[in-house]
Amino acid sequence: MVKKPPIVRDERYYAVENASYRIGYMIMIYGLWLLVIFRSIAYHESNWDLIALVVISSFAATIYQIVHKTITISRKWIYFTIAITLLAAIVSFIISSLTK
């Protein structure tokens, strides 16, 4: 029986691993968005459950990064986040108002 040498896990290993998780996460998130759009157009269904999955998973990833100090929070970051959130809410409200 031949022993296999231990796998060395350096910074590059973790960078590649995290990049692969990012790709998988992006496919899942954008796939869910496309599914929400398709179901709302084709079947006229409300898809708040799928939208909640996207928002909650993104929020959880952001909180995790804040806790582990990979995101530095500044006033500019907070203002930008609030502005993007408000802009998304306004655009969503306008689109939902026009489609009824």
Secondary structure, 3 states (H helix, E strand, C coil): CCCCCCCCCCHHHHHHHHHHHHHHHHHHHHHHHHHHHHHHHHCCCCCHHHHHHHHHHHHHHHHHHHHCCCCCCCHHHHHHHHHHHHHHHHHHHHHHHHCC
